[in-house]
Amino acid sequence: MARIKKSTNRGVRSSHQGGTTVVRDGWIFGGLIALLFWAPLPLGSNRTFAVGILVLWVALLLLGAVWAWRHQADQAWQRLYAFRWPLGVLALFVLLVWFQTWELPSAWLQLISPETWRVQDGVAPFRISLDVFQTRIYASLSTGYFFAFLLVLLTVRDRARLDTLAMALVVAGVVQAVIGVMLFSAGAHYQIYFFEVIHDRVKGTFGYHNHFAGYMELCLSVGVGLMLARLGNERQQGSGWKHRLARMMQFVLSPKMRLRLLLVVMVIALVLTRSRMGNAGFFAALLVVGVITLALTRRSAPAMVTLIISLIIVDVVVVGSWVGLDKVVHRVQETAVTDQAGGTEESIEARQDAAMHALDLARAFPVFGTGGGSFYGSYIRYRTPRPYYFDHAHNDYIELACDYGLVGLGILGSFVLMTFGVAARTMARRRTSLPRGIAFGVMMAITALAIHSWVDFNLQLPANVLTLMVIMAMGWVAHALPSGRHQSGDEGEQA
């Protein structure tokens, strides 16, 4: 198993009453990492009790951070003020979800959501949400995601912790991959938390293989970025075959090789999910972000091109052929465009059926939606006449529009675009390898899940959303890191 740098006990020094004090928040940072390992375990935290644990866990960590920074409140506010825009946008979304649960005067509700008022048939109390209980759960979750984002910004202050957090996400992904492959090999079949799980594909501790594929996309993206950062640290001396052979042997015996093997393990798990869009999203994101990076900077071009080529050749051609990438291709070929085409796989039409009918729901509640988490009940009035039932739209964009309206979808879209833009600026302007590697991983994670979200609902799963929020926070932290040799563990600015 790859070594994780020990930096969780380090504090930040600041002046206080004429002296020097240390903010001892290493245990908070460790608790955040432990939460990232825990969140996927209970079916991706897709149960009410697991949501409660997640929210309570992150709230206690935030209280601990307040205690740790009690003597350096000015420094804490100063640091968070630097991230006021992403924090402000996220806080606005959290406020919107809670607003959906508040009691409103009848006239207000008629004005901002006439269809909601009509559905409630003039019976008080009047609220935007058509399922207040579920919306309160989603509001609590949104608050927890906001707290997690804030904790990363506050506790990850140097390169050592940023590197540690990235490596922890890679290890968490490998743990899930190993568990998933073992359960798949054993053909495990059991019932847990009132849910039947059949490991006919690699699912890890998730209940749905596409959710596990989304989680692998996130962890792999961070791993690829970290690998790019590691390769960026290399100092090439000499160009003869002896020097190249020596560098090759050094790579084989180095931590970079161990990280590379961890990426191979996760790619194996991703392929074995047989997820069509999961695999397509990952490799498409790798190529798209690679092209963007080449357009933004040429400093990392040789290392990045080498890494991308190795991922495609080794992982797709060699590893994919060994573990069955051909079966993923077969699933795509057997997918019919329509139900009448005779395909043996679920058709594209059937997969998008709920999303297409959900557009009518989004049009009926265009401004503030029907309330977070209310789709499964609200959709009944608009659902297809088919005999099966959907509790999600299988399209995150449409489901977000249904639940939160165009206002909520716009807020979340603005936050994602801001984060992607910051990562792109980091890639273009920074010369140190770690910030650029993390920026690459952030852009790749966003792109992969953005592609996958067209046909699935990864953004409805707490473990995946929490992981994505932490990754996006890492993008902002990487952008804010000081340049040059101001901190230990930095490789310095490269010419």
N, C-alpha and C positions, 0 to 999 in steps of 0.2 A: 504493500500500500504506500502511496506517495506520502512524503513527509510534509506536514503542515507546519509552517514557521510558527514558532512560539512567540507571539507578540501580544497575547491577550492580557498579560499582567502589566503592560506598559501603560503609563499615564501621560498626560500632557502637562507640562510645566507652565505655570503662569504666576505673575506677581500678585501678591495679596498682602496688604497692610505692611508694605516695605520688605516682605520676605518672599520666599519661593515655595509654592505649594504644588502638589501633584494631584490631578484628578484621577482617582483610582476607579476606573470604570471598566477594567478588564473583564470582570465577572459579568457585566452587562453585555459586552461583546460576545463572551462565551455563551451566554444564555440565548442570544440572538442566533448564533450558529446552531445551538442545540434545537431551537425551534424549527430551523430549516430542515434538520434531520427528522424531527417528529412529524411535521405537517403532512407528509405524504403517507404516513403509516396507517392511520385509520381511514382507509378508502379515500385518500386524498383530502382528508378532513371534510368529506361531504356528508356529514351527519351533524345534527343539531348539537349533540354533546361535544363533538370535536370542534365545532365552531366556537362553543363556549370556552373550551380549553385554549384555543388559539387566541381569542380576544383577551381572555384573562391573563395569559402568559405575556403577551406583548404589552398589556397595560401595566403589569407588575414591573416589567423591564423599564418602561418609561418612568414609573415612579422611582425606581432605583436610580435612573439617570438624573432625575431631579435632585435626589438626595446626594449623589456623587458630585454634582455641580453646584451644590447649595452655596459654596463660598466663592464660586466663579460665575455667578449668574450673568454678569456683564459680558464675559467672554463667550458664554453659551449663546446669548442673544445675538452677539456680534457674528458668531459663526452661522447661526440659522438665518440671520438677515441676509447673508450672501446668497442664500437659496430661497429668497422670499417669493420668487415667481412660481417655481414648481410647487412649493408648499401652499401658496395662496390658491392656485388652481385646484389642487387636491382638496384643500379645505372647503372650497366652494362646492365641489361635488359631494363631499360628505354632508355639508349643510343641506344640499338639495334632497338627498335621500331621507334625512331626518324630517325635512319639510313635508315630504310626502305623507308622513304619519301624523302631522299636526291637525287638530280640529280647526276648521275654517268656517267663517260665516257663509251661509248659503249663497249670498249674492257674489261673494268672491269666487266660490267654486264654479258658479254658473258662468262667470266671466273668463276664468283661466282654463277651465276644462268642462265645457257644457255636456259632453258625452258622459263624463264621470257623474255629473249631477243627475243626468237622466237615468243612468244605470242604478244609482242609489235611490231613485224614485222619490226624492224629496224627503228621505228619512234621515234625521240626525243620528249620530254626529257626522258631519261632512268632512271627508278627507279625500286627498288625491288618490291615495292607494286603495285599490280594490281588495287587497289582502293585507291588512295592517300588521298581522302577526309576522308574516314572511318579510314584509318590508322592514320591520324593526330588526329582524335577524340580519338582513342585508345592510341595514344602516350600521349595526354593530360591527359587522365584518368590514365595511368601508372605513369605519373609524380605526379598526385594528390595522388595516393596510396603511392608513395614514401614519399611525404610530410607528409601524415598522420602517416606513420610508424615512421618517424623522430620526429614528434611532440610528439608521445607517449613516445619515448625514452628520450626526452628532458624535458617534463613537469611532467611525472610520476616518481618522485624521491624517494618517501617514501611509506611505507606500507599503510598509510591512503589513499593516492591518488590511489594506485593500487586497494585497496579494494573498493573505491568509483567507479572507472571505471568499475570494474567487476559487482558491483551492478547495475550500470547504464545500462549495457548491458542486465542484467536480467530484469530490469523494462521495457526497450525498447521491449524486447521479449514479456513480458506480455501485454503491450499496443497493440502490433500487434495481439496477440492471442485474446484479448477481442474484438478488432475491427472485427477480422475475424469471431469469433463465432457469434457476433451480426448480421453481414451482412449475414452470412450463415443462421441464424435462420429466418431472414426476407425474405430470398430468393431474395436478391437484384440482380437487372439486370439493367445495365446502360452502357453508353458509355463515356469514358474519354480519353482525349489526342488521339483521333482517334482510340481508342481501345475498343472493346466490352468486358465487364466483366460480367460473369454469375457466381454468387456465389452458384453453385451447390455443392461445397466443400469449406472448409475453406481456404481462400487465403489471409486474411489480406488486405493490400493495394497493394498487388502484382497482376500481371495479370495472373500468372501461378501457379498452386497449388504446383508444385514441387519446384519452386523457394522459395515459402513461407516455404515449408518443410525444405529446406536447411537452411533458416534463423533460423527456430526453432531449428534445430540441433546445430547451432553455439551458440545461446543464452542458450540453455539447457546445452550444454557442459560447458560453463562458470559457469552456475548456479550449476551444480553438483560439479565442482571443488570448488566453494565458499562454498557449503554446507559441503564438506569434510574438508575445512579449519575451518569452524565453529565448527564442531564436534571434530576437533583436539584440540580445546582450552579447552575442558572439563577436569575438575579435579575430578576424581572419588574417593570418600571417603566412605569407608564402602562397604560391600557386602551383607548385609542382605536385606530382602524384604522391610523393611521400607526405607532403603537408595535407593533401586531401584525405589520404588514408588515415593519417593521425587524427584529423578532425572527425572522421567517420567513427573511429574507435572511441574517441572522447564522447561523441554523441551517444553511442550505444551504452556506455558505462555511466552516463550522466543522468541527473534527475529529469532532464528533458525526455529521455527515452521512456522513463517510467510514466511520465505524463502522457506520452504518445500511446503507450499501451492502455492506459485508462480510457483514452478516447476510443480506441479500438473496441474495448469491452462495451462501451455505451452504444457505439454504432451497431454492434452485433445485436444488442437488445432492441434498438430502434428498428432494424430490419426485421427482426422476429415478431414485432408487433403486427406485421403485415398491413400497417396503416398506409394507405395510398397517399393521402395528403400529408401525413406526418413525414414520410420519407421525401416526398416531392418538395415540401416546404423547407426542410432542412437543407437539402442540396441546392435548391433554388436560391435560398438566402445566402448560402456560402458563395455562390457565383455572383449574385447581385451585389452583395456588400464588398466582395473582392474587386469587382469592377469599379464601384464607387471609391474604394480606397486607392486604387491605382490612379483614378482621376484626381483625387485630392492630394496625394503625395507619392513621390517615387522613392522616398528614403527606405521604406520597408518593402519595396517591390520584390527584390530577389528572395527574401525570406518568406514573404507572403505567397508568392507564386509557387515556390517549392512546397510550402505547406498545403496549399490547395490541391496541387497536382498529386501529392502523396495521399491526401484524403480521398481523392477520386479514384486513383489507381489501386491503392492498398485496400481501402475500405469498401469501395463499390465492386471493383473487379475481383479482388482476391477474397476478402472477408465476405462480401455479399454473395459471391458464388458458393462459398463454403456453407454458409448458414441459410441460404435460400432466398436471395434477392429475386431470383427468377419467379418465385411464388408471388411476390409483390407485383411484378410486371404482369404475371398471369391474371391477378385480380383486376388490374387496370384493363387488360384486354377483354376480360369477361364481363366488364361493367357495361350494361346496355344504356343507350341514351334514353330510351323509353321502356316502359314496362312491357310493351308488346314486342321488343326486339329479341326476347328470348335469352337474355343474359342470365348466367347463373349467379351473379353477384347483385347486390343491392344497386338499383339503377340510380343514375344521376337525378332523374326526375323524382324518384321516391325520396332521395336524400334531401332535395331542395323543396319538397312538397310543403312541409311545414313552414319554411321560410317564405315561400310565395304567398301562402294564405295569411301569414302573419303580417304581411304588408298592409292588409286591410285593417288589422288591429292598430298598427302604427299610425295609419292615416286617421283613424277615429280618435286617437289620443295623441295628437302631434306635438304638443308643447311640453308637458311634464310626464307623459306616459301613464301607465296604470299602477306604478309602484314597483320598487325593487323586489324581485323574486315572485312577482304575481303572474308571470307568463303562463304557468301551467294551468291556472284557473281561468284567466282572462281569455286564453286562446280557444276555449271550448266553443264560444259563440261564433268563431271564425274558422274553425278547423275544417279540414277536408272531409268529405263523406267516406273516406277509406275506413276500413274496420279497425285499424290500429290507432293508438293514441300517442301523442307527442307531449312530453313535459318540457322540452326545450326546442328552439327553432332550428337547431343545427346550422345556425349562422349567427355568430356573436353580434355582428353589426345590427342586424334586424332585431334580435332579441333585446339588445341595449336600447334601441330606439323605442321598442314596445314598452319596456320597463321604465325608462327614464326620459323618454321623449327626445326631441331634437335638441333640447337644452342640455340634457345630460350627455347625449352622444357627442355634442359639440365640445363640452368641457373636457371629456375624456380624450377626444381626438386632439384637442389643443395640447393637452399634457403630453401625449405620446409624440406628437410632432416636435414639441419643444425639446423633449429628451433626445429624440433622434438628431435634431439639429445641433444640440450641444455636443453629442458624441461625434458628429461629423466635423465640427469645429476643432474638437480635441485631436482628431485624426489629422486634420490639415495643418494645425499650428504647433502642436507639441512635437518635440524631438526626442523625448525619452520614451523608451519602449513600453514600459508598463501602462502609462496612461493611454497610449495608442492601442495597445493590445486589449485593454478593458473596453475602450471605445468601440473597437471592432466587434467584440463579443456582445456589447449592448445593441449595436445596430443589427447584428445578425439575429439576436434573440427577438427583437421587435419585428423584423422582417419575416422570420420563420413563423411566428405565431400569427402575424397579420395575414399571411397566406393561408395557414391552417384554419383560421377563424371563419373563412368563407363557407366551410362545410361542417364545422363542428362547434362545440361550445366550451372550449378550454377556459374562457374567461368567466365561466360560472363555477369553476372548481376552486375552492379556497387555497389548496396547496399550490396550484399553478399560478394563481394571481399573486399570492404572497411572494413566491419565488421571482416572478416577473417584476414586482415592485422593488424588491431588493436589488435586482440586476439594474433596473433603471436608476435607482439611487446611486449605485456604483458608478454609473456614467456621469452623474453630476459631481460626485466626489473626485473622480479622475480628472475632470475638467478644472477643478479648484485646487488640485495639488500644486505646491510651489515648484517652480522650475529649477533646474541645476542641481547642485549637490547640497541642498539645504537640509536634507533629511537623510538619516542613515538608511541604507538599503537601496538607495537610488544609484543607478548606473551612470548618472550624469548626462548632460546634454551631448548629443552626438552631432558631429559635423555632417 
